[in-house]
C-alpha cells in the first residue's frame, strides 16, 4: 500500500507540474515584436510555433511576431532608433553576435537567465545572460558536381579551400559571393577570413584580383547550375533548401552540392536578445523572457532544424537535412573573433568597399 501511495503521489506531482507549465505559457500575455534576419520561410515556421506555445501572446507586427530584414538593414534601422534612445522591437534574432556585444555595452539589453546554459549549449553565450546563440548558419562553398570534371579539364578546378576560392587565378571571373554590406553572415565570413590569424586583408585583394561577382545566393545557385560559375561562397542552408524543395516537387537536382572547405567552415551563431524594459515599445520583458527560454528548448530547436540551420543544443545530435554532423563542423570551424567584428565593423566594411568594390587592389595584383 505504501508503494502504491508513493506511486500515486508521484503521478499527481507529474500532472501538477505539467499543468503549471501549461498554465505558465497561457499566462504569458501582452504584445511582442521580434526583429530577425532569418529567412522568411523559417520565420513562418517559428511564428506558428510561438502562437501555439503562447496562445494569449499577441503578435506585434500585424499577424506576425517577426519583423524581417537583412542583418545590415536591421542594424541601420536599430542605429536610427538608438539616436532616439528607444527601439521599436522587444526582442532580436540577428545573424551574428557582434551586434549583441554592441547593444549590451550600450545598455539596450535585459539579462535572461537560462538554467544550466553551460551544459546545454555547445556555442558561446553571454555569461550574464544578455544574449544566447539560438541557431547556427554555416558558410561553405557551392559547386556543380556534374561539371567538376569539365571545369578541371578546362584548367579551372573546383576550389577545395576558401584560400583557393579567392587565390587561384584560373578562377578569375568564375566565382561568386554575397555582399557583406547587406548580409550579416557574409560580413561574418569576411571578418573571419581577413583575420590576421587566417588570410588577412590579402584575402580581399585576392577576391578583387579574381573579379568575384557579388550577388544574392539565389542568383549564384542558378548560375552554378547553368555552368557560369565554378563555385560560390554561400550559406549551406541556401543550397540544402534548394535541393529539398526540388526533391519535394518531384524534380530532384543533381547539379548542385555543398563543398565543405578543407581549410575550415565558418560557423555563425545567430543570437537571441531581449530588449531592456525602458528601451522597448511594449515594455513586456516578462513575455520576452518566456519566449527566449522557449527558443532554447528542444521543441523550438527542432523548428530551427526544419529551417536547414544547426541547433545550439548539446542534446540534439541530428543536424539539419542533408548536412554534415554539427559536432564535426564545430571541429572544422575557422572561428570568428566577434569582439573584433564589433570593434572594427566600419573598418572591415571600408576595406571591402575600397578593395573589392572600388578595385583599389588592382595595383597590387
Secondary structure, 3 states (H helix, E strand, C coil): CHHHHHHHHHHHHHHHHHHHHHHHHHCCCEEECEEECCCHHHHHHHHHHHHHHCCCEEECECCECEEECCHHHHHHHHHHHHCCCCCCCCEEEECCCHHHHHHHHHCCEECCCCCCHHHHECCCCCCCCCCEEEEEEEEEEEECHHHHHHHHHCCCCCCCCHHHHHHCHHHCCCEEECCCCCCHHHHHHHHHHCCCCCCCCHHHHHHHHCCCEECCHHHHHHHHHHCCCCEEEEEHHHHHHHHHHHHHCCCCCCCCEEECCCCCEEEEEEEEEEECHHHCCCCCHHHHHHHHHHHCCHHHHHHHHHCCCECCECCCCCCCCCCCCHHHHHHHECCCCHHHHHHCHHHHHHHHHHHHHCCCCHHHC
